Structures are given as structure tokens and as C-alpha cells.
Amino acid sequence: MTQSVLIVDDDPRIRESLSEALMSDGWQVQLAESGEQALGVLSDADPSVVLSDIRMPGMSGLELLSLLRERAPDVDVVLMTAYEDLPTIAAAMREGAADFMVKPVRLRQLRRVLERVQEDREARTRARPSSGSAPAQDAAGGVKLVGRDPRMIEIYKMVGRVAGTRTNVIIRGESGTGKELIAQGIHEASPWRGEPFVAVNSTALPATLLESELFGHVRGSFTGATSDRKGRFALAGRGTIFLDEIGDTPLDFQAKLLRVLQEHEYYPVGAERPERTDARVIGATHRNLEALVETGDFREDLYYRLRVVEIRVPPLRERMEDLPDLAQHLLEKQASLVGGRRKILTSDSLRTLMMHEWPGNVRELENCLTRATVLSESDVIRPDHLDLNPPEEEGKAVGTLDSAVKSHVARALETTGGNKLRAAEMLGVSRPRIDRLVEKHGLTDLVNRLRARRRAGEEP
């Protein structure tokens, strides 16, 4: 089967570079500089894959995708953009995109994506699926996740895939990584986004009140129950119930939650008849559920009921290249809340943030920047506004070996102005070892900034 691709991008340099690379791989390539032109050449080009930018003058890539689903449902569409945000990626995957790539597009990754798309296409041909496609829906609104780390991009895709279903989801990750934001993203990208999103922190309620809070109660069911009261499931309607720290719930409550997931019904406390619920349940935990199942502290049947789809959120320390974008986003958020202009981080302040281990993850970063915004008397945030101890003084105790290595490598890089070869010689290690250490500890942005300063004539 002939491999043919239609590349749609308003940037001629991108069109030509991708065309040259794919033609060398044996693809037949057609080019279009806009969505309108792509539709015009579609019948003559007869591509098996359309590789399209999203942000273009005139018709956007999402609009092109929607029209292609109607006019050429057998064509696979891969979208790409430099603007990686949750609503765009969620909408692209939900509306039927075969995949989504963030610019700058890496050729090795593009080849893997196209190879998988072709394999899927051949499998569909063998299976002879019925034609047609899911109707297009509006993009998710309001919720924004920030980051271009490959694991975050996969999370954005997963949000888009599960949003249109009633599937139960478990989100796992350390405290402060943004699990509730992801749950909100799933809800906002879904057809039920007009229904309530109800968040419950399971650890914030005593075990005796958790059941009543979620399922409600009838008058006289316990001391103080002077009237009937609706629970969170009733308030959620056909929306979403988000149960944070579900791994810390008591076993008797877990049994009742299992009934909700299996039968879609529950008993308010003291009630004789069950109530029905159509709410989707999204759970989240920082605990090791497998270990809890082994010790008998978490029901195995509930574990499998919840874990239909699992999303794992990486800690901030493992995606430090996202920190500059995260910091900018959080400062913009802070400015919108309090009014006024967004505060600016100095290069020293950003370097200080990059050196911190962030055990509290994004929540800790947000708190740090909020405090700095308050303390800064001007539009600039300096290191002394951040109230972060230097790595060697954090906790007034011996830190981890990883934190010590990261601090040592960063200092060598700062001394050499980002010259990794000189830093390797200074540390007595090989250049490949430095490359591995820079990647492992998220120091790539630091290297790039130091090199930029060196090129500008600044002293290291």
C-alpha cells in the first residue's frame, strides 16, 4: 500500500523540512499552506494521512479535522502545534485525531507516529470496520495544564480519549502534582461539562461523616439529623464526583462505594430505599494501592473497578524543564486574581527555582510564587522574595545523594557558563556522563540560559 501524506502548515520552512524528511523515507508527499487549500487538493492528493498544524490563518487544524471526518473519514489526521494546552489536545483526540504532536516536531518521533498510524490503518482495513465518525464537540474550557514533558502530553491525550465516556478513572501521583486539575480537565472536556463537578477530600472528613456527606441522610438517622439532607452524589447529578485520597478511606465505606460503581445506586444514611446516581467517579491517591490491597487496607474488587483507566502524574522534580512555563502561568494566574501586571522573575530567581527539589510539587511552587508576589514591592521577583533555602541548607540536615549531585553539577555548569565539556573536566567525569546527569536532574534549561548569557558577552 502506497504511503501518502498531505502536509498542511502556513510556515514554508516547516512544510519543506518535513517533506524532505518523509520523501527520503519513501512517502509520497503533497503540500498545502492552509486548511482551505488542503480541502481543495484532497481529491487529487488522495492521502492516507494528513499532517496538519493547528494554529493557521483562516481555517484552524481543528476545523480541518472536523471537515475531514465528514468528507474523508478514512484519512488519518495527525495534528501538531507549538501551543500545548489541555483543551486543544483534548478536543483533537476526542474529535478523532490519530495523534497529536508538539512543535518542534522531532523526526524520530514523527516516524514512530506515522508507522503506528499505518499499522492501525492496515488493521482497520483487515477488520473492515463500518465507516463514519464520532460527532465533533466543543473544546474543553477553563482548565489549563501546562507542560511539554512527553508524559504530560500523553496525559492530555488520555484526557481527550476518556472524556466522552462514563469510564471510571484513577489518577495517581504525589501530593501537589495537580490531580484535581486533571479530573476537572476530564469533566470540562466531556459532554456533561454543564453538570456539576463535585470534589471531596476523603481525608478532610471523619470516617463517621464521610458516608453521610457523600450519600446524604434522612431525618432522625442519627443524633443531629433534624432534616433530610442530600449528599454529594445527589448534588453531582450526571456530572463528576472527584474523590481525592481515596486510598485513605475506611473499608466499610469502600464496600458502599463499590456498590455505587457496580449498581449505580446508594443508600442515604438511615434510608430504606436506594437512590440512583449517574455521576462519573474519578478517584485520586498518592498511596501505593497495590500495597494497600496486599495488607487488606483497600478492597481488591474496588481497586479493579476504579482502575479501568489509570493516569499517573509525574512529580515536578522529574519534569523540571516545564518549570519556567509553569512559573509564568502561575504568575499570570496570580495577576488575574489580584489585579495588576504579571510579576517578572529575574534570571537568578528562575535559577533558584530550578535548583529546588519541590517536594510539594506544583502546589508548593504556586504557594512560593504567591508569597513572592506579595513580598515584591515592584514588578520584579528577586531570589530573596522566594524564601527558598539553598540546596545545601534545606532542612538543616543531610539531603539526598541525588540533590547533592544535582547541586554540584549545576555549580560546575554555572562556573563554566554552560560549557558541558569544561564542566566534565572540572568534575573529573566523561562528557557523556555530564549529558546523562543534565538530563536526569532537569538542568537542560539552566545550560541553555547560561549559554545564551555567554553568547551575549556576559561573564559566567
C-alpha positions in Angstrom: 0.0 0.0 0.0 1.4 3.4 -1.1 2.2 5.7 1.8 0.9 9.2 1.0 0.8 12.2 3.3 -0.6 15.7 2.9 1.4 18.3 5.0 -0.6 21.4 5.9 1.3 24.3 7.6 1.4 28.0 6.9 5.2 28.0 7.6 7.0 27.1 4.3 10.2 26.1 6.2 8.3 23.5 8.2 6.5 22.2 5.1 9.7 21.8 3.2 11.7 20.2 6.0 9.0 17.7 6.8 8.5 17.0 3.1 12.2 16.3 2.5 12.4 14.0 5.6 9.3 12.0 4.7 10.2 11.7 1.0 13.5 10.2 1.9 11.5 7.6 3.9 9.6 6.7 0.8 6.4 8.7 1.4 4.5 10.4 -1.4 4.1 14.0 -0.2 1.7 16.8 -1.1 1.8 20.2 0.5 -0.8 22.8 1.4 -0.3 26.2 3.2 -3.8 26.4 4.6 -6.8 24.2 5.6 -8.8 25.7 2.7 -6.0 24.7 0.2 -5.8 21.2 1.8 -9.5 20.6 1.2 -9.1 21.8 -2.4 -6.3 19.3 -3.2 -7.8 16.5 -1.2 -9.4 14.6 -4.1 -6.3 14.8 -6.3 -3.8 14.1 -3.5 -5.8 11.2 -2.0 -3.6 11.0 1.1 -3.7 8.2 3.7 -2.5 10.7 6.4 -2.9 14.4 6.8 -0.3 16.1 9.0 -1.6 19.5 9.9 -0.7 22.5 12.1 -3.5 23.7 14.4 -2.8 27.5 14.5 -3.1 28.8 11.0 -4.6 31.9 9.4 -8.2 31.2 8.3 -9.3 27.6 8.9 -7.7 26.0 12.0 -6.4 22.5 12.2 -9.3 21.5 14.4 -11.8 22.8 11.9 -9.9 21.0 9.1 -10.1 17.8 11.3 -13.9 18.2 11.7 -14.4 18.6 7.9 -12.1 15.7 7.1 -14.1 13.5 9.4 -17.2 14.3 7.3 -15.6 14.3 3.8 -12.8 11.8 4.1 -13.4 9.6 7.2 -10.8 7.0 6.1 -8.0 9.6 6.2 -5.9 9.6 9.4 -5.2 13.1 10.8 -2.2 13.9 13.0 -2.2 17.4 14.4 0.8 19.5 15.6 1.1 22.8 17.3 3.5 24.9 19.4 0.7 25.8 21.8 0.4 22.8 24.0 -2.7 23.2 26.2 -5.2 20.8 27.6 -8.4 22.0 25.8 -6.7 21.8 22.3 -5.2 18.4 22.8 -8.4 17.0 24.5 -10.5 18.3 21.6 -8.2 17.0 19.0 -8.1 13.5 20.5 -11.9 13.5 21.2 -12.8 14.6 17.7 -10.9 11.7 16.1 -7.3 12.8 15.6 -4.9 9.8 15.2 -2.3 11.6 17.3 -1.1 15.0 18.5 2.5 16.3 18.3 4.1 19.3 20.0 6.4 21.5 17.9 9.3 21.5 17.3 8.4 18.1 15.8 11.2 15.5 16.3 11.6 13.4 13.1 12.3 10.2 15.1 9.0 10.7 17.0 7.1 11.6 13.8 8.3 8.5 12.1 7.1 6.4 15.1 3.7 8.1 15.0 3.3 7.6 11.2 4.4 4.0 11.5 1.8 3.3 14.2 -0.9 5.1 12.2 -0.1 3.0 9.1 -0.3 -0.2 11.3 -3.6 0.9 12.7 -4.9 1.7 9.2 -3.9 -1.8 8.0 -5.6 -3.4 11.0 -8.8 -1.5 10.3 -8.7 -2.5 6.7 -8.4 -6.2 7.6 -11.2 -5.9 10.1 -13.5 -3.9 7.7 -14.9 -1.5 10.2 -18.1 0.4 9.5 -17.5 3.9 8.2 -18.4 7.1 10.0 -17.0 9.0 12.9 -18.0 10.5 16.2 -19.6 13.9 16.0 -17.4 16.9 16.7 -17.8 18.5 20.1 -16.7 21.8 21.6 -13.2 22.0 23.1 -12.9 21.9 26.9 -13.0 25.2 28.5 -11.4 26.8 31.5 -8.9 24.2 32.7 -5.3 24.5 31.7 -2.5 22.1 32.3 1.0 23.4 31.5 4.0 21.5 30.2 5.6 19.9 27.2 7.1 16.9 29.1 6.3 13.8 27.0 4.4 12.3 30.0 2.3 15.3 30.3 1.4 15.3 26.6 0.3 11.7 27.0 -1.9 12.7 29.9 -3.5 15.4 27.7 -4.2 12.8 25.1 -5.7 10.4 27.7 -8.0 13.2 29.0 -9.4 13.6 25.5 -9.8 9.8 25.0 -11.8 9.2 28.2 -13.7 12.5 28.4 -16.5 11.3 26.1 -17.2 8.2 28.2 -18.6 7.4 31.6 -15.5 5.3 32.4 -14.2 5.3 36.0 -10.7 6.8 36.3 -8.0 6.6 39.0 -5.4 9.4 39.0 -2.2 8.6 40.8 0.7 10.9 41.8 2.3 12.7 44.7 0.5 15.4 46.7 0.5 18.7 44.9 1.0 17.3 41.4 -2.3 18.6 40.1 -4.5 15.5 40.2 -7.7 17.5 40.8 -6.9 19.7 37.8 -6.7 16.7 35.6 -10.0 15.4 36.9 -11.5 18.8 36.2 -10.0 18.6 32.7 -11.7 15.3 32.0 -15.0 16.8 33.2 -14.7 20.0 31.2 -13.8 18.1 28.1 -16.8 15.8 28.4 -20.4 16.2 27.0 -21.5 16.5 30.7 -19.5 19.6 31.5 -22.7 21.5 32.1 -23.3 19.3 35.1 -21.6 19.8 38.5 -18.0 18.9 39.2 -18.0 17.9 42.9 -14.7 17.4 44.7 -14.4 15.6 48.0 -11.2 15.3 50.0 -11.7 12.0 51.7 -9.1 12.7 54.5 -10.8 16.0 55.4 -13.9 14.3 56.7 -14.1 12.0 59.8 -15.0 8.4 58.8 -18.3 8.8 60.6 -19.3 11.7 58.4 -17.9 10.6 55.1 -20.9 8.3 54.2 -23.4 11.0 55.2 -21.5 13.7 53.2 -21.5 11.6 50.0 -24.8 9.7 50.2 -26.9 12.1 52.3 -29.1 11.1 55.2 -32.7 11.0 56.3 -34.2 12.8 59.3 -33.6 11.0 62.6 -31.0 8.6 61.2 -28.5 9.8 63.8 -28.2 12.4 66.6 -28.3 15.9 65.0 -30.1 14.7 61.8 -33.0 17.1 62.1 -34.0 17.0 58.5 -33.3 15.1 55.2 -30.1 16.1 53.5 -28.8 15.4 50.0 -25.3 14.1 49.6 -22.6 15.0 47.1 -23.7 12.2 44.7 -27.2 13.7 44.5 -25.7 17.2 44.0 -23.5 15.9 41.2 -26.4 14.8 39.0 -24.9 13.4 35.8 -21.6 15.2 36.4 -18.4 14.1 38.1 -17.6 13.1 41.7 -13.9 13.5 42.4 -12.8 11.5 45.4 -9.3 12.7 46.4 -7.1 10.5 48.6 -9.4 7.6 48.1 -6.7 5.2 49.3 -7.3 6.5 52.8 -11.0 5.7 53.1 -12.2 3.1 55.6 -13.1 -0.4 54.4 -16.9 -0.2 55.3 -17.1 2.9 53.1 -15.2 1.2 50.3 -17.9 -1.6 50.3 -20.6 1.0 49.8 -18.6 2.8 47.1 -18.2 -0.5 45.3 -22.0 -0.8 45.2 -22.2 2.6 43.6 -19.7 1.7 40.9 -21.4 -1.7 40.2 -25.1 -0.9 40.6 -25.1 2.9 40.2 -27.1 3.3 43.4 -26.6 4.0 47.1 -28.5 4.2 50.3 -28.6 7.5 52.1 -27.8 7.0 55.8 -31.0 5.7 57.5 -32.9 5.3 54.3 -34.9 2.1 53.4 -34.8 2.6 49.6 -31.8 3.2 47.4 -31.2 6.3 45.3 -29.8 6.1 41.8 -26.8 8.0 40.5 -25.4 8.6 37.0 -22.3 10.5 38.2 -18.9 9.5 36.9 -16.4 8.7 39.7 -12.8 9.8 39.4 -10.6 8.8 42.3 -7.1 10.1 43.2 -4.4 8.9 45.6 -0.8 9.3 46.4 -0.8 6.0 48.2 0.5 2.6 46.8 -2.8 0.9 46.2 -1.2 -2.4 45.3 0.5 -2.5 48.7 -2.8 -1.5 50.5 -4.6 -4.3 48.7 -1.8 -6.7 49.9 -2.2 -5.6 53.5 -6.0 -5.7 53.3 -6.5 -2.0 53.8 -8.0 -1.5 50.3 -10.6 -3.7 48.7 -9.2 -5.6 45.7 -12.6 -5.6 43.9 -12.8 -1.8 44.4 -9.3 -1.4 43.1 -10.1 -3.1 39.8 -13.5 -1.3 39.5 -11.7 2.1 39.8 -8.7 1.2 37.7 -10.5 1.0 34.4 -8.3 3.9 33.3 -5.2 4.9 35.2 -3.4 8.2 34.8 -0.1 8.7 36.5 1.1 12.2 37.1 4.9 12.8 37.3 6.3 14.8 40.2 7.6 18.3 39.3 11.3 17.3 40.0 11.0 14.8 37.1 9.9 17.4 34.6 11.9 20.4 35.6 12.1 21.7 32.0 8.4 22.6 32.5 9.1 24.8 35.5 9.7 28.1 33.6 6.3 27.7 31.7 4.6 26.7 34.9 6.0 29.6 36.8 4.9 32.1 34.1 1.4 30.5 34.1 1.1 30.7 37.9 2.3 34.3 37.9 -0.3 35.2 35.2 -3.0 33.4 37.3 -1.9 35.4 40.4 -2.1 38.7 38.5 -5.6 37.9 37.3 -6.7 37.1 40.8 -5.3 40.2 42.5 -5.3 42.6 39.5 -2.4 44.4 38.1 0.6 43.3 35.9 2.2 40.0 36.0 5.4 39.9 38.1 8.7 39.0 36.3 11.2 36.5 37.5 14.9 37.6 37.3 17.3 35.0 35.8 18.7 34.5 39.3 15.2 33.8 40.6 14.5 31.3 37.9 17.8 29.6 38.6 16.9 29.4 42.3 13.6 27.8 41.4 15.3 25.3 39.1 17.7 24.3 41.9 14.9 23.5 44.4 13.7 19.9 44.8 10.0 20.8 45.2 8.8 18.0 47.5 5.4 19.8 47.5 5.3 19.8 43.7 3.2 22.3 41.7 1.3 23.3 44.8 4.5 24.3 46.6 5.6 26.2 43.5 2.3 28.1 43.4 2.5 28.9 47.1 6.1 30.1 46.7 5.2 32.4 43.8 2.1 33.7 45.6 4.2 34.7 48.6 6.9 36.2 46.3 4.2 38.3 44.5 3.0 39.7 47.9 6.6 40.4 49.1 7.9 42.0 45.9 7.4 45.8 46.0 8.0 46.1 42.3 7.2 44.1 39.2 10.3 42.1 39.6 10.7 39.0 41.8 14.2 38.5 43.2 15.7 35.5 44.9 15.2 37.0 48.3 11.4 37.1 47.6 11.3 33.4 47.1 12.1 32.3 50.7 13.8 29.1 49.5 16.8 27.8 51.3 19.9 26.9 49.2 20.0 23.2 48.4 22.9 22.6 50.9 20.9 24.1 53.7 17.4 22.7 53.1 16.0 21.0 56.2 19.2 21.7 58.1 20.1 18.1 57.5 21.9 15.9 55.0 19.9 15.8 51.8 19.6 13.0 49.3 22.5 11.9 47.2 20.6 13.0 44.1 20.1 16.5 45.4 23.8 16.8 46.3 24.8 15.6 42.8 22.4 18.0 41.1 23.7 20.9 43.2 27.3 20.0 42.4 26.7 19.6 38.7 24.7 22.9 38.5 27.5 24.8 40.2 30.1 23.4 37.7 27.9 24.4 34.8 27.4 27.9 36.2 31.2 28.2 36.7 31.8 27.2 33.1 28.9 29.3 31.6 27.1 26.1 30.5 30.1 24.5 28.8 29.5 20.8 29.5 32.9 19.7 28.3 34.7 22.1 30.7 32.2 21.1 33.5 33.0 17.4 32.9 36.8 18.1 33.1 36.2 20.1 36.3 34.2 17.2 37.9 36.5 14.5 36.6 33.8 12.7 34.6 33.3 12.0 30.9 31.2 14.2 28.6 28.5 11.5 28.1 28.2 11.3 31.9 27.6 15.0 32.1 24.9 14.7 29.4 23.2 12.0 31.4 23.4 14.0 34.6 22.0 17.1 33.0 19.0 15.1 31.6 18.4 13.2 34.8 18.3 16.3 37.0 16.4 18.6 34.7 19.3 21.0 34.1 18.8 21.5 30.3 17.1 24.9 30.7 19.9 26.0 33.0 22.5 25.0 30.4 20.6 26.9 27.6 20.3 30.0 29.7 24.0 30.0 30.7 25.0 29.5 27.0 22.7 32.4 26.0 24.3 34.7 28.5 27.8 33.6 27.4 26.9 34.4 23.7 25.6 37.8 24.8 29.0 38.5 26.3 28.1 38.1 29.9 30.6 36.6 32.3 29.7 33.1 33.7 
